Amino acid sequence: LTTIGESVFFGCENLASADLSQCTNLSSTGMHTFNWCTGLSSVTLPANLATIDVCAFENCTSLTSIDLPASLTAIADYAFASSGLNSVTFNSNGIAISSEYPPFVGDLRTKYLDGSTGGSGTYTRQDNTWTKQQP
């Protein structure tokens, strides 16, 4: 398994968790993979994931935190739009984050890409403002 197909779990409201950590060849999610999985509260991504595709976790309102692997290189449009995220951990610098249609609620893209204070680390959200947590 190298890619999860488009809309595979779309609208699976009772899906509570997804552990993809054993999918060692998975390099990208498909478009809308978990879109409208409103019960999804836990996701474990594989260590080698490179891309989170368009709307992959959009409308996952129960998903409050995610740990992004160090291998991640790109996050596409609306990837986490309208999700419940209030904690995101980036384990690497230099991830290309879409600017055309922001993948996150609020200003997370701007905070992460800030050359002086952004980059890897854990960011938490209150309202639509993200703050990087100090180690």
C-alpha positions in Angstrom: 0.0 0.0 0.0 1.6 3.2 -1.2 -1.4 5.5 -1.4 -4.9 5.4 0.2 -7.4 5.9 -2.5 -9.6 8.9 -3.0 -12.6 9.1 -0.5 -12.0 5.6 0.8 -13.3 6.4 4.3 -15.4 9.5 3.3 -18.3 10.0 5.7 -17.5 7.1 8.0 -19.0 8.9 11.0 -18.4 5.9 13.4 -14.7 5.5 12.6 -13.1 6.5 15.9 -9.4 5.9 15.2 -7.0 5.1 12.3 -3.6 3.6 13.0 -1.6 3.7 9.8 1.8 3.2 11.5 2.3 -0.3 10.1 1.7 0.9 6.5 5.5 1.3 6.0 5.2 1.9 2.2 2.4 4.5 2.5 3.7 7.8 1.0 0.5 9.8 0.6 -3.2 9.9 1.6 -5.7 10.2 -1.2 -8.0 13.2 -1.7 -10.8 13.3 0.8 -9.6 10.1 2.4 -11.1 10.7 5.9 -13.3 13.7 5.0 -16.5 13.9 7.1 -15.3 11.2 9.5 -16.8 13.2 12.3 -16.1 10.6 15.0 -12.4 10.2 14.1 -10.5 11.3 17.2 -7.2 9.5 16.9 -4.9 9.2 13.9 -1.4 7.6 13.8 0.5 8.4 10.6 3.3 6.2 9.2 6.8 7.3 9.7 7.5 7.6 6.0 4.4 9.6 4.9 5.4 12.3 2.5 2.1 14.0 1.5 -1.3 14.7 3.0 -3.6 15.3 0.1 -6.4 17.7 -0.6 -9.2 17.6 2.1 -7.8 14.4 3.6 -9.0 15.2 7.1 -11.5 18.0 6.3 -14.5 18.1 8.6 -13.0 15.6 11.1 -14.5 17.6 14.0 -13.5 15.1 16.7 -9.8 15.1 15.7 -8.2 17.5 18.2 -4.5 16.6 17.8 -2.1 15.2 15.3 1.6 14.3 15.2 3.0 14.8 11.7 6.0 12.6 10.8 9.4 13.9 10.1 9.2 12.5 6.5 6.3 14.8 5.6 7.1 17.2 2.7 3.7 18.6 1.7 0.2 19.4 3.1 -2.3 20.2 0.4 -5.4 22.5 0.2 -8.0 22.1 3.0 -6.2 19.0 4.4 -7.5 19.7 7.9 -10.0 22.4 7.2 -13.0 22.5 9.5 -11.4 19.9 11.8 -11.3 20.0 15.5 -7.5 20.4 15.7 -6.2 22.4 18.5 -2.7 20.8 18.7 -0.4 20.0 15.8 3.1 18.6 16.2 5.5 19.2 13.3 8.6 16.9 13.5 10.5 18.6 10.7 11.1 22.0 9.1 10.4 23.0 5.5 7.1 21.3 4.9 5.4 22.8 1.9 2.0 24.0 3.1 -0.6 25.1 0.6 -1.3 28.8 0.6 -4.1 28.9 -2.0 -6.7 27.2 0.2 -5.3 27.0 3.7 -5.1 23.4 5.1 -5.6 24.5 8.8 -8.1 26.7 10.6 -6.5 30.0 11.6 -2.9 31.2 11.1 -1.0 27.9 11.7 0.7 28.0 8.2 2.0 31.5 8.8 3.3 30.6 12.3 5.0 27.3 11.1 6.7 29.1 8.2 8.0 32.0 10.3 11.7 31.7 9.8 12.6 33.1 13.3 10.2 31.3 15.5 8.4 28.7 13.4 9.4 25.2 12.2 9.3 22.0 14.1 7.5 21.8 17.4 4.0 21.6 18.9 1.5 24.4 18.2 -1.7 24.8 20.1 -4.8 26.8 19.0 -7.1 29.0 21.0 -9.8 30.4 18.8 -8.1 30.8 15.4 -4.7 31.8 16.7 -1.8 29.3 17.0 1.0 29.5 19.5 4.2 27.4 19.4 4.8 25.7 22.7 8.2 26.2 24.2 10.2 22.9 25.0 
